[in-house]
Amino acid sequence: MEHEKKEAGYMHNEDVNTTVKKVQNVALADATEKQKPSLLTRRMFMLYLCLLVATFNSCINGYDGSLMGSINSYQQYREYFGFPLEGGTPSTGIVYAIYTIGNLVGSFAAGPATDTYGRRIGMFTGALTIIVGTIIQATCYNLAGFMAGRFILGFGVAITASAGPAYVSEMAHPTFRGTMTAIYNTFWFVGGIPGTFIPYGTSTISGTNSWRIPVWIQMSFSGIVLISVLFLPETPRWLMANDRHEDALNVMAKYHGEGDRNSPIVQLEYREMLEDISVTGSDKRWWDYRELFNTPEVRYRTILVLAIGFFGQWSGNGPVSYYYPQMLAGAGITSNQTQLLLQGFQNVVSFVGAIFGALMTDKWGRRPQFLVSTGIIVVIFAIIMALNATNITIVGDVQTAKNPAQAKAEIAIIFIFGFVFAAGYTPLQGLYPVECLRYESRAKGMGFYNFWVNVAGFYSTFVTGIAFTGAGWKYYILFIVWDIFEFAFIYFFFVETKNRTLEELTEIFRGKNRVKRSIQKTEVVVHGAEGVTEVLEKEAKV
């Protein structure tokens, strides 16, 4: 009976406030128990406001992704730029591609812009660039001007995509870092949802205002960031790296210690940053990317960053809906407005999934979250492949769905896929890379990550249509095999990062058996406000 109580996490033989817990990081567990941080204090709400401003950077990308998918179906937009009224052409494709090219080029500026003058100025620079690109787009009179604006827009988004997650992860309270940082990427949908519903509302406006108005609104999120970042504190890690220890302590005390510089969590953070962050690291040299590759430790980190970049783009979130137009037609849904409305609701469902995943990531852990969602995706792909194999037929040269009931079933499954992918991958696409990267290489590493995300996305955009034209529904087999490979790679190589400080993760990445050591826990006795009073079972040193 005593053993059962102990396994349940409670031990009553000494004191009702004494518990036995298994923890990833003894030092953080001790500091947390002593300080007992609350999510509902005035200073914590001030921290939420800082993180919210940085999180608006994620909205920008979401808005553009939904916006272009929507206005590309407009007759007004296609007539103005001389595009065919039906189907895609190289010209419509290059409008999408030029944004990606700007993003790729901007990835090389993202690290230096974020490292040199701080995360705040990095966000400011990116937001300003986005506003310039938006103005050029919204006021253009020809396709060349529109494409120039999209290139500049993509360049700016690359900078904010590096500075934003870095700021959030470095400012987040260490006890709640997982959820606070995971929320960042879920805001893609905060941009994506209005990016669908605003064009839905303006689609009936005659003339160019039908698409110019949604383009103008694109600068709203970056405008908020541009003005607000001037009033934000710099991250304590950037301050420490630039030898401004007193300023760093003040920021940590205000936002992590309820105003107390000597609070347990603030002192733990300060000691770990002092040991782990170099004042002469490669972040001081804009051209130096060696700390992404120069030791086995950082090469392992970089491989994981690269893997999540490709996995997030190639898990099938694009191809899953390739036959969506045929399914809509087969279900009797032919109105462009109704299709836009469904796209908007699909974003809402995905947003709910993303928020759910973000709130649960510190409970589940990163590895289980990746593994379970990837496993479900494999099953969903098998179902969708079967539905398409038995329902898609060619009448003349046109692919159509012959069974309305199956078409409706696939539409529902695509919604389910959106929820599952968003719950598993969306929160971790902004969280896991910044956790894997050391401070010195975090900004450049996020630029590197953004570069390969766009390469993977570029490939998917231009290859998917060609592949489906040649292979039809059989192309889904490739994604089933690929997702099984992802599952295996995640299982064998992805380390667990939950409930550890960013600096403490260094110990996980050094040496061998990283995955095994990352999932090991230490059993400790916690005695109320005294914190950890005894270590019952230390982690095995491998």
SULPE-V29388 format. One line per field, one symbol per residue. ss: DSSP state (A for helix, B for strand, O for the rest). A space follows every 50 residues. Layout:
ss = ???
This chain:
ss = OAAAAAAOOBOOOOOOOBBBBBBOOAAAAAAAAAAOOOOOOAAAAAAAAA AAAAAAAAAAAAAAAAAAAAAOOOAAAAAAAOOOOOOOOAAAAAAAAAAA AAAAAAAAAAAAAAAAOOAAAAAAAAAAAAAAAAAAAAAOOOAAAAAAAA AAAAAAAAAAAAAAAAAAAAAOOAAAAAAAAAAAAAOAAAAAAAAAAAAA AAOOOOOOAAAAAAAAAOAAAAAAAAAAAAAOOOOAAAAAAOOOAAAAAA AAAAAAOOOOOOOAAAAAAAAAAAAAOOOOOAAAOOOOOAAAOOOAAAAA AAAAAAAAAAAAAAOOOOAAAOOAAAAAAAOOOOOAAAAAAAAAAAAAAA AAAAAAAAAAAAAAOAAAAAAAAAAAAAAAAAAAAAAAAAABBBBOOBBB BOOAAAAAAAAAAAAAAAAAAAAAAAAAAAAAAAAAOOAAAAAAAAAAAA AAAAAAAAAAAAAAAAAAAAAAAAAAAAAAAAAAAAAAAAAAAOOOOOOO OOOOAAAAAOOOOAAAAAAOOBBBBBBAAAOBBBBBBOOOOO
